[in-house]
């Protein structure tokens, strides 16, 4: 891959920012003219991540620029959020009421279900342009986020034209929904940052962090986005992230009235499918990728999160959880949504049915291209996966 590839996080010609906390914070201050980052507890994780990017990630030149811009974007949004809360403390009074949260191992139909369900005009959507920049741009008029949409379209176009393998596996479209991991990154304690680039030290650090600061930021950013949109107006958020599977108890701490949809698929499919997804994502920043290392790292990750889920499952409000199989999500997502809405006490209106059906029809399977993968190319063993997920498979065969 050409190491001069344009950053996926910025439109044109940025300079590399040294991977040091103070350099990044100085750049964010200079970009915004703001200085208050709020609670500086996040700097510990940012420092660990910076060290991993400097010494472990094997970034090419474009990757150095892109990863620096990614960190800068997160810091800029933090500065703008803190500034807006000072001006508008009512942001913190927004109530996040009865969201619908899609969880499960990755590659289990979570994205499809979230996106089809977000076709309902009576819900709040986490579109990519909002996730990348939850804070309005300077001088942005209320209700006119064209600048943020344009930013997200640059990201979309870069992926579409330069990294079609990624788009085939996880399409990111500026004005379509995606997962809240992009917001959770703002804590600098979420393992998602180790998905973007090889960062084993940060990976282990994040796995041992208290997840509450990450969920606190997620909750606050959703309040912020909802405030920008004039309040909830009776519209629940449609959320989604496979990562929640390891933190279901914490998810319910912050969203106690949530309806959670737990998606299921054979781990023999999900584990290598996620490995190929990470491999394609990392091609945006490095030419040095060991597929076997990727396979084992993320097999271990999802197995550990599943262990965490199993350890707390009996304490969860199971009457607020809907189970859905990958096959039924693919074959008849509307039937699954009917069950979800029944559990959530929502009416599936004709307008909702039309919106969900419209999305499903215009984004069929393999819309962005087909791809394949095997266990062997990632050094994975079927028996080992079956053994590691044995307790999960007893519950969800």
N, C-alpha and C positions, 0 to 999 in steps of 0.2 A: 504494500500500500504506500502511496505517496505520502511522505512524512510532512509535506507542506499542505495537507488537506485543511480546508478552512474549519475553524472551530465550529462545533455543533451548537455552541451556546451563545454566539454573538454574530452579528451580520457581517462585519468587515474588519480585516486587518488589525486585530488587537495585538498588543505586545505581551510577551510572557511576564507573569508576575511570580517572583520567587515564592516557593512554598514554605513560607514562614508566617506565623500568625500576625505579627505586627505589619509586615509588608502587605498582607491581604487586607487587614483592617484599615491601614493607611490609604490603600487604593479605594476602598469602599467609601471612606470619608471624603476623599477627593472627588469621587464621582457624584456624590449626593449633596455635599456641603453640610452633612449631618454628622454628629459625633456620638450620640447616645445609643449604645447597643443594648441597653437594659442589663439584665443579669449576665455577668461575664462567665458564668459557669460553663458555657459552651466552648470556651477557648481551650479547655483541657482536651476535649475530643478533637477539636480542630488541629491542635498541635500534634496529636498522635497521627491523624490522617495526613498532615503535611509531611511528617517523617516517612510515612509509608510511601507517599507519592515521590518523595526525593530518592528513596533508597530501594524500593521494592517493585515499583510499578512498571519499570522498563518502558517509559513513555517515549514515543518519537516526538519530533519537534512540534507537530500539530497537536499531539496529545498533551504536551506541556502547556501549550497555549489554551487548549480547550478545557483542561481540568482547572487551570487557574481561573478562567472565565466562569466556570461552573461554581467554584467557591465564592468568587466575587459576587455573582448573582444572588447567592443565598444571603450573603452579608448585606448587600444593598437592600434586599427585601426586609431583612430584620431592622435595619435603620429606619426605613420608611414606615414600617409598621409601628415601631415605638413612637415615632414622631406623630403619626396619626392618632394613636391612642391618647397622647398628651392633649391634642387638640379636640378629640372626640371621645371622652371617656365612656360615652354610652355604648361604644363598640363592645365593651366587656360585659354589657347587660344583655346582649343578644342570647336568646335561648335556642339551643340546638335540640329540636324536638323530634323524637321518634325517627331517627335516620334508619335507612335500610342499608346494611353493610354486607357486602359479598366477600367471603373468605374461603380458604381452602388451600391445599397445595397448589403450586403454580401449574399452569397448563391443564387445569381442570374445567375450563369453560368460564372462569371468573370474569375475564374481560368481555366475552360475548354477552354474558348475562347482564353485566353492569351497563354495557352500551345499549343493548336492546331496551332495557328497563328505563334508561335515561331518555328514550324517545317519548315517554309520557310527558306532555306539556305541563302537568301538574306537579312536577318534582324539581328539585334543584340539582344541577349538573356540575360535576368537577371537570370542566373542559380543560384541555392542555394549556391554553393561554392563561387561564386562571392559576393553574398549578405551577407553571414556570415563574409567574410574577403575580403572586397574590396582592402585592402592593401596587396601587395605581402609579403610573408614570407621572413625573412632574407636569403640572398644567393640564392633566387629563380632566376633561369635563365628566361630571357624574353621568353614568349610563352610556359613555362613549369610549370604550376601551380599545379603539382601533389600533393604537400604538402597541399595546400588549398582544393583540391578535396578530399584527404584522410581525412582531418578534417571533411568535410561535410559528408563524408560517415559514420564516427563514429556517427554523429548526426542522420543521416538517420537510421542506424542500431539500435540505441538506441530506437528511436521512433517505428520502425518496430517490435522489439522484446519485448519491455516493455510497449509500449503505443499504441497497435493496434487500439484502439478506436479513437485516434487522427489521425492516418494514414488513417482510413476509412473516416474521415470527411475532412481532409485537408492533403493529402499526401505531404511529403517533401522529395524529392529525390535529392541527391547531384548534379546530372548532368541534372536536369530538371528545368525549369523556376519556379519562385515564385514571390511574390510581394515585392515591394520596401520598404514596412514597416520596413523590417529588417535594411535598411539603415537609414530610417527616425528616428529610435530609437536613432541615434547618437546625436540628438539635446537634448535629455533628456527633451523634451517638447512635445513629441508625445504621445497621449493616448494609443498607442500600448503597452507601458510599463505597463499599468494597465490591459492589457489583460492577461499577463503572470502570474500575481499574484494579489491577492486582494489588492488594493491600492486606496481606495476612496478619500483620501486627494490629492494624486497625480493626480487622475482622474480629480477632479475639477480644480486643478491648471492648468493642461494641456489644459482643455477646454477653459480657459481664456487667454491662451498665444497667442501672435501674431504668426500665422503659418509661417511667412516668414523665420525665421531662420531655421525651419525644411526643408522647400523647398529649401533654399539655400544650405544646406548640401546635400540634394538629388541631386541637380543640379551638385554640385562640385564632388560628388562621381561618377556620371555618366560621367563627363568629365574625371575623373581619370581612370575609367574602360575602357573608349573608347581609351584613350591615350595608355594604356597597350596593347590594341588590334590593334595598328597601325592606329588609326583614324577611321572615320566613313565609308569611302570607299563606300559612297552611300547607306549605310545600316541604315534604321531607327531603333531606339529602340522600342521594344514591352514592354510596361510598364503596370502595373496593380495594383490597390489597391482600394477597396471599400471606404477607408477613404477619397479619393479625392472628393467624392460626396459633402462633406461639405465645400470644399475649391476650387471649380472649378474656381473661379475668380483668386485665387492665382496660381493655376496650370497654367492658361493661361498667367499670368504675367511672369512666368519662362520659359514656353514652348509655346510661342505665335503662332507658326505654327503647333501645335499638331492637330492630328485628334483624337477626343475623342469618345469612344464607350460607350454609356450609356445603361447598361443592366437592365432589368426590370423583376420583379416577384411579385406576391401577397405578401404583408408584413405578412399576416397570415402564410405564409410558411417561409419567410426569418427570422423573429424575433425569433421564437423558434429554428429554425435550427442553427442560430448563437449562441444562448444560450447553446445548447448542445455541440457546438464546443468549446466554452470557458470553459465549465465544464471539457471536456476531456483535454484541454490544461493545466488547473490548477492542474490536477491530477499529473502532473510531479513534483510539488513542495509542495503540501499540502494534508493532509487527511481531512481537514475541509473545505468543500464546501457547501454552502447553495444554492441549485438550484433556489429557489425563488428570493433570492437576485441577483443572476447572471442574471436571466431572466429580472427583472425590471431594473437593472443597464444598461444593453445593449439595451433593448427596448428604454429606455430614450436616450441613446447615439445616436442611429441611427435616432430617431425621431428629435433630436436636429440638427444633421447634415443635415437631409432632410429639416428642416426649413431654415437652412442657404443656402442650394441650392436654394430653392424656392425664397428666398429674393433677390438673385443675378441673377436668371435665365434670366431675361429680358435684362441683361447687357452682357450676354455671347455671343460669336460668334456662334450662333446656326447653321450657315452653315458649321461649322467644327465638328458638333456632329452627330453621327449615333445612332439611337435608335434600340435596339435589345431585343426581348423577350426571356426569359429563355427557353421556349419550342422550339423555332427555333434554339437556340444555341445547345440544346441537340439533336434535330432531324436532323439538316442539317447545321453544323457549317461552311462548305465550302461556302454555299450560303451567310451566314452572312459575311464571310471574303471577298467575292466578292464585296459586297456592301461597306465594309470598304475601300477596295483598290480603288474602284472607287472614293469614297469621297477623299481619300488621293492622288489621281493621280498616283497610282502605278499599274504596270502591274502584274496580277496574272499569273506568268509563269508556264509552265509545271512542272518545278523543284519545284516551290512553292506548286503547287497542290499536287505533289507526297509527299513532306515533311509533309504537313499538314495532308494529308490522312493517312500517315504512323503512325503519332503520335496518331491520333484518333482511329485507329484500334488496336493499342497495349495498349491503356489505356481506355478500355470501362468503362461504368458506373459500380460502385461498384467493381472495380478492387481490391481495398484494403479491401473490406468487406462491408456488409450492416449494416445499423443502423436505428433507429426509434426515434421519439420524439413526445411529445404532448404539447399543450399549457398549460394544467393543471399542468404538473410536474414542470413547471417554474412559476406557479402562474400568468399566463397571461390570459387575457380575450379578446375574439375575437372582441367584440363591442368596447372595449377601443382602440385596435390596429386600427380598421377601423376609429374610430373617430380621433385618433392622426395623421393618415396618409391621412385624407380626402382630403386635397388640392392636395397632390401628386397623389392620385387615380383619381381625376378629370382630371388631365393631362394625366395619364397613367393608364387607367382602366384595 
